[in-house]
Every structure is written in C-alpha cells, then in structure tokens.
Amino acid sequence: FSIPQCGSSVEIPSGTTSINENAYSECAELVDLTLPDGLLTISKKAFYNCVSLKGALKIPDSVTTIGDYAFAGCGNITSLILSKQLQTLGIYSFSEYKLYGLFCIILILRMYKP
C-alpha cells in the first residue's frame, strides 16, 4: 500500500493487507475512515493524532495486529468494534479515547473468555 493522500474521507482499497507505519499520522482533516475486509495489520502510528476522525470505527474481523499508538490521539471516535481475530494490541493503541475505560474492560473480558 503506497503512501496515501490525506483527505476528509479515506477508504483503504480492497486487497490491502497492511497499513504502513505513520501512513495517515497527523492527518488533521481525516473525518471518516473505512477499512477493508482482508486487512491483517494496522501498523504503529498508522492513524496517530487524526484529531478529526469521529464516529464509529469498525476494525475488520481479519485484523490480527494493531500497532503501538495506531489510533492514539483520535479522541473523537465514539464507538469501537474490534476484530474477533485480534491477537496483538500495541501499547497506547487507543489512548486519548473517550471510551477508553470501557474499551479496556471489554478487551480484558475478551482475552480471558473461557
């Protein structure tokens, strides 16, 4: 996946399996994000400090890895649906997140589900 152009709405192309480190980092105008099925990895700081990103964020079920600080600073995200296949969640992936406490509880419950 080549270095993207930043805009208010971004749809990652179908067939993309990885979003590179810092791909959309500091993209202040990004409001709406669509991630494709088949995506496996969201790398470190991929969407770091995208302060205008808002609303619901759905991480496709194919995603197994979310890197450190991937969505840190995206404080206007109001709901989050995590991948059912998530295996690795980097540090501070969703820091400065309005629902951070609830997110942590849900993640812990999913990790220790018998």
N, C-alpha and C positions, 0 to 999 in steps of 0.2 A: 504494500500500500504506500504510494508516494506521498510526499509532503502535501497536505491539503491546503485549500484556501479556507480562510475563516469567514463565516457569514452568520446571519441570524438563524438560519435553519440548515442543519447538516444531516444528510442521510449517508451513512457509511455504505459503500457499494456491496451488493450481494457478492459472495465469493471471497470477501475479505476474511482472513483468519486471525489477523493480529493488527492491533493499532499501536504504532510505534511510540516510544518514549517521547514525551513532550509534543506529540502531534498537534494538539489543539491547546496547549498550555497558554494561559493568559489571553485566551480569545474572549475578550470582554463583550463582544456583540452576539455571541452564541446564546440563543434562547431555547431552541428546540433541537433535540438530538434523537436520531433513530439508528439503532444498532441492528445489524442483520443476524438472522439465524445462521449458524455455522461459524460465527465468531468464537475463537478459542481464548484469546489473550487480549487484555487491556493493560498495556504496559505502564510503567512508572510515569507519573505526572501526565498521562495522556490528555486529561481534561482539567488539569490543575488550574485553579483560580479562574474558572469560567463563571464569573460572578453573575452573569445574566441568565445562565441556564436555570430553567424553572419548571415547575410542574412535576409530573410523574416521570420516573426513569425506570425503564424495564431492561434488566440485563438478561439477554437471551439465555435459554437453558443450556446452550452449547458452551458457554464461557466457563472455563475451569480456573483461570487465573486473573486476578485483579491486582495490579502492582501498587507499590507504595505511593501514597498521595495521588492516586489516579483521579479521584474526584474531590480532592481536598480544596476547600475554598469555594465550593459550589453551594453556597448556603441557601439558595432559593429553591432547591429541589424539595418538594413537599411530600412525595411518596417514593418508595423504592421497592422494586420487585427483584429479588436476587435470583441468580441461576440455581437450578436444582443440582447442577453438576459442579458447583463451585468447590474447588479443593484448596486454593491458595488465595488468601486475602492479605495484601500488604499492609504495613503499618500506616495509620492515618489515611486510609483509602477514602474515607468519607468524613474527615474532620471538618469542623465548622459547618455542620449539617444540622438543620433544625430538628430532625427526628433522631439524632444520634443515640440518645439513651434507649429509645425503643428499638432502634436498629441493633444495638449491642445485645439486648435481651433476646431478640428473635434469633440472631446469629448463634448465640450460645445454646439456645434451646435446639436449634437445628443440628449443631455439632455433636450434642450429646444425646440425640434421639436414639433410643434403643432399636 
